[in-house]
Amino acid sequence: IGKVNNPGRFAINTEIDVLQALAMAGGLNPFAKEKEVRIFRKAGAKTDIFMFNYDQVSLGEKLEQNIALKRGDVIVVR
């Protein structure tokens, strides 16, 4: 959700990572804050938040941010 070109829900039948999910959503729109992407993952009663810096990952840097997504994860692009 947020500042991507085609926000919404996507049915995923295979394992994908954050960068692939953003591509499925049509990429970031011109107003997106590339360094402020967050992935929210429910873990029981708590929610884990993972940070994702699109600029770094797209340059091949700090690729550990490009985590594999799990069912129910929500990506928020500010």
mmCIF file of the C-alpha atoms, coordinates in Angstrom:
data_MODEL
# 
_entry.id   MODEL 
# 
loop_
_atom_site.group_PDB 
_atom_site.id 
_atom_site.type_symbol 
_atom_site.label_atom_id 
_atom_site.label_alt_id 
_atom_site.label_comp_id 
_atom_site.label_asym_id 
_atom_site.label_entity_id 
_atom_site.label_seq_id 
_atom_site.pdbx_PDB_ins_code 
_atom_site.Cartn_x 
_atom_site.Cartn_y 
_atom_site.Cartn_z 
_atom_site.occupancy 
_atom_site.B_iso_or_equiv 
_atom_site.pdbx_formal_charge 
_atom_site.auth_seq_id 
_atom_site.auth_comp_id 
_atom_site.auth_asym_id 
_atom_site.auth_atom_id 
_atom_site.pdbx_PDB_model_num 
ATOM 1  C CA . ILE A 1 1  ? 0.000  0.000   0.000   1.00 0.00 ? 1  ILE A CA 1 
ATOM 2  C CA . GLY A 1 2  ? 1.034  3.603   -0.266  1.00 0.00 ? 2  GLY A CA 1 
ATOM 3  C CA . LYS A 1 3  ? 2.962  5.345   -2.990  1.00 0.00 ? 3  LYS A CA 1 
ATOM 4  C CA . VAL A 1 4  ? 3.246  2.592   -5.577  1.00 0.00 ? 4  VAL A CA 1 
ATOM 5  C CA . ASN A 1 5  ? 1.745  2.776   -9.052  1.00 0.00 ? 5  ASN A CA 1 
ATOM 6  C CA . ASN A 1 6  ? -0.774 -0.069  -8.561  1.00 0.00 ? 6  ASN A CA 1 
ATOM 7  C CA . PRO A 1 7  ? -1.476 -0.558  -4.840  1.00 0.00 ? 7  PRO A CA 1 
ATOM 8  C CA . GLY A 1 8  ? -3.643 -3.436  -3.692  1.00 0.00 ? 8  GLY A CA 1 
ATOM 9  C CA . ARG A 1 9  ? -3.718 -7.071  -2.687  1.00 0.00 ? 9  ARG A CA 1 
ATOM 10 C CA . PHE A 1 10 ? -1.818 -9.610  -4.705  1.00 0.00 ? 10 PHE A CA 1 
ATOM 11 C CA . ALA A 1 11 ? -2.315 -13.366 -4.629  1.00 0.00 ? 11 ALA A CA 1 
ATOM 12 C CA . ILE A 1 12 ? 1.104  -14.969 -4.474  1.00 0.00 ? 12 ILE A CA 1 
ATOM 13 C CA . ASN A 1 13 ? 1.563  -18.650 -5.277  1.00 0.00 ? 13 ASN A CA 1 
ATOM 14 C CA . THR A 1 14 ? 5.331  -18.750 -4.943  1.00 0.00 ? 14 THR A CA 1 
ATOM 15 C CA . GLU A 1 15 ? 7.989  -17.252 -2.688  1.00 0.00 ? 15 GLU A CA 1 
ATOM 16 C CA . ILE A 1 16 ? 8.860  -13.670 -3.597  1.00 0.00 ? 16 ILE A CA 1 
ATOM 17 C CA . ASP A 1 17 ? 10.947 -10.961 -2.005  1.00 0.00 ? 17 ASP A CA 1 
ATOM 18 C CA . VAL A 1 18 ? 10.228 -7.298  -1.351  1.00 0.00 ? 18 VAL A CA 1 
ATOM 19 C CA . LEU A 1 19 ? 11.749 -6.043  -4.602  1.00 0.00 ? 19 LEU A CA 1 
ATOM 20 C CA . GLN A 1 20 ? 9.666  -8.501  -6.627  1.00 0.00 ? 20 GLN A CA 1 
ATOM 21 C CA . ALA A 1 21 ? 6.499  -7.440  -4.771  1.00 0.00 ? 21 ALA A CA 1 
ATOM 22 C CA . LEU A 1 22 ? 7.213  -3.785  -5.480  1.00 0.00 ? 22 LEU A CA 1 
ATOM 23 C CA . ALA A 1 23 ? 7.664  -4.640  -9.154  1.00 0.00 ? 23 ALA A CA 1 
ATOM 24 C CA . MET A 1 24 ? 4.283  -6.439  -9.125  1.00 0.00 ? 24 MET A CA 1 
ATOM 25 C CA . ALA A 1 25 ? 2.752  -3.240  -7.724  1.00 0.00 ? 25 ALA A CA 1 
ATOM 26 C CA . GLY A 1 26 ? 4.080  -1.277  -10.686 1.00 0.00 ? 26 GLY A CA 1 
ATOM 27 C CA . GLY A 1 27 ? 7.069  0.179   -8.877  1.00 0.00 ? 27 GLY A CA 1 
ATOM 28 C CA . LEU A 1 28 ? 7.303  3.273   -6.719  1.00 0.00 ? 28 LEU A CA 1 
ATOM 29 C CA . ASN A 1 29 ? 5.533  6.415   -7.856  1.00 0.00 ? 29 ASN A CA 1 
ATOM 30 C CA . PRO A 1 30 ? 7.459  9.698   -8.176  1.00 0.00 ? 30 PRO A CA 1 
ATOM 31 C CA . PHE A 1 31 ? 6.347  10.880  -4.718  1.00 0.00 ? 31 PHE A CA 1 
ATOM 32 C CA . ALA A 1 32 ? 7.534  7.764   -2.844  1.00 0.00 ? 32 ALA A CA 1 
ATOM 33 C CA . LYS A 1 33 ? 10.213 8.025   -0.204  1.00 0.00 ? 33 LYS A CA 1 
ATOM 34 C CA . GLU A 1 34 ? 12.530 5.281   -1.481  1.00 0.00 ? 34 GLU A CA 1 
ATOM 35 C CA . LYS A 1 35 ? 14.406 5.053   1.808   1.00 0.00 ? 35 LYS A CA 1 
ATOM 36 C CA . GLU A 1 36 ? 11.266 4.654   3.941   1.00 0.00 ? 36 GLU A CA 1 
ATOM 37 C CA . VAL A 1 37 ? 9.651  1.386   2.856   1.00 0.00 ? 37 VAL A CA 1 
ATOM 38 C CA . ARG A 1 38 ? 8.432  -0.826  5.692   1.00 0.00 ? 38 ARG A CA 1 
ATOM 39 C CA . ILE A 1 39 ? 7.265  -4.418  5.828   1.00 0.00 ? 39 ILE A CA 1 
ATOM 40 C CA . PHE A 1 40 ? 4.810  -5.320  8.596   1.00 0.00 ? 40 PHE A CA 1 
ATOM 41 C CA . ARG A 1 41 ? 4.576  -8.957  9.700   1.00 0.00 ? 41 ARG A CA 1 
ATOM 42 C CA . LYS A 1 42 ? 2.181  -10.238 12.365  1.00 0.00 ? 42 LYS A CA 1 
ATOM 43 C CA . ALA A 1 43 ? 3.820  -12.692 14.741  1.00 0.00 ? 43 ALA A CA 1 
ATOM 44 C CA . GLY A 1 44 ? 1.173  -13.813 17.187  1.00 0.00 ? 44 GLY A CA 1 
ATOM 45 C CA . ALA A 1 45 ? 0.112  -10.830 19.278  1.00 0.00 ? 45 ALA A CA 1 
ATOM 46 C CA . LYS A 1 46 ? 2.961  -8.611  18.078  1.00 0.00 ? 46 LYS A CA 1 
ATOM 47 C CA . THR A 1 47 ? 3.912  -7.040  14.776  1.00 0.00 ? 47 THR A CA 1 
ATOM 48 C CA . ASP A 1 48 ? 7.477  -7.078  13.472  1.00 0.00 ? 48 ASP A CA 1 
ATOM 49 C CA . ILE A 1 49 ? 8.570  -4.188  11.253  1.00 0.00 ? 49 ILE A CA 1 
ATOM 50 C CA . PHE A 1 50 ? 11.346 -4.580  8.694   1.00 0.00 ? 50 PHE A CA 1 
ATOM 51 C CA . MET A 1 51 ? 12.960 -1.588  7.009   1.00 0.00 ? 51 MET A CA 1 
ATOM 52 C CA . PHE A 1 52 ? 13.688 -1.569  3.265   1.00 0.00 ? 52 PHE A CA 1 
ATOM 53 C CA . ASN A 1 53 ? 15.722 1.064   1.434   1.00 0.00 ? 53 ASN A CA 1 
ATOM 54 C CA . TYR A 1 54 ? 14.832 0.781   -2.255  1.00 0.00 ? 54 TYR A CA 1 
ATOM 55 C CA . ASP A 1 55 ? 17.785 2.943   -3.333  1.00 0.00 ? 55 ASP A CA 1 
ATOM 56 C CA . GLN A 1 56 ? 20.339 0.692   -1.627  1.00 0.00 ? 56 GLN A CA 1 
ATOM 57 C CA . VAL A 1 57 ? 18.854 -2.588  -2.800  1.00 0.00 ? 57 VAL A CA 1 
ATOM 58 C CA . SER A 1 58 ? 18.401 -1.417  -6.396  1.00 0.00 ? 58 SER A CA 1 
ATOM 59 C CA . LEU A 1 59 ? 22.118 -0.551  -6.414  1.00 0.00 ? 59 LEU A CA 1 
ATOM 60 C CA . GLY A 1 60 ? 22.989 -4.036  -5.135  1.00 0.00 ? 60 GLY A CA 1 
ATOM 61 C CA . GLU A 1 61 ? 23.869 -2.809  -1.650  1.00 0.00 ? 61 GLU A CA 1 
ATOM 62 C CA . LYS A 1 62 ? 22.627 -4.171  1.700   1.00 0.00 ? 62 LYS A CA 1 
ATOM 63 C CA . LEU A 1 63 ? 20.667 -6.926  -0.002  1.00 0.00 ? 63 LEU A CA 1 
ATOM 64 C CA . GLU A 1 64 ? 19.790 -8.511  3.356   1.00 0.00 ? 64 GLU A CA 1 
ATOM 65 C CA . GLN A 1 65 ? 16.917 -5.975  3.461   1.00 0.00 ? 65 GLN A CA 1 
ATOM 66 C CA . ASN A 1 66 ? 15.296 -7.748  0.504   1.00 0.00 ? 66 ASN A CA 1 
ATOM 67 C CA . ILE A 1 67 ? 13.606 -10.373 2.671   1.00 0.00 ? 67 ILE A CA 1 
ATOM 68 C CA . ALA A 1 68 ? 11.398 -13.208 1.480   1.00 0.00 ? 68 ALA A CA 1 
ATOM 69 C CA . LEU A 1 69 ? 7.789  -12.325 2.142   1.00 0.00 ? 69 LEU A CA 1 
ATOM 70 C CA . LYS A 1 70 ? 5.361  -14.461 4.102   1.00 0.00 ? 70 LYS A CA 1 
ATOM 71 C CA . ARG A 1 71 ? 1.615  -14.795 3.850   1.00 0.00 ? 71 ARG A CA 1 
ATOM 72 C CA . GLY A 1 72 ? -0.042 -11.735 5.387   1.00 0.00 ? 72 GLY A CA 1 
ATOM 73 C CA . ASP A 1 73 ? 2.952  -9.397  5.121   1.00 0.00 ? 73 ASP A CA 1 
ATOM 74 C CA . VAL A 1 74 ? 2.067  -5.799  4.316   1.00 0.00 ? 74 VAL A CA 1 
ATOM 75 C CA . ILE A 1 75 ? 4.458  -3.474  2.487   1.00 0.00 ? 75 ILE A CA 1 
ATOM 76 C CA . VAL A 1 76 ? 3.957  0.229   3.144   1.00 0.00 ? 76 VAL A CA 1 
ATOM 77 C CA . VAL A 1 77 ? 5.621  2.786   0.880   1.00 0.00 ? 77 VAL A CA 1 
ATOM 78 C CA . ARG A 1 78 ? 5.635  6.299   2.305   1.00 0.00 ? 78 ARG A CA 1 
# 
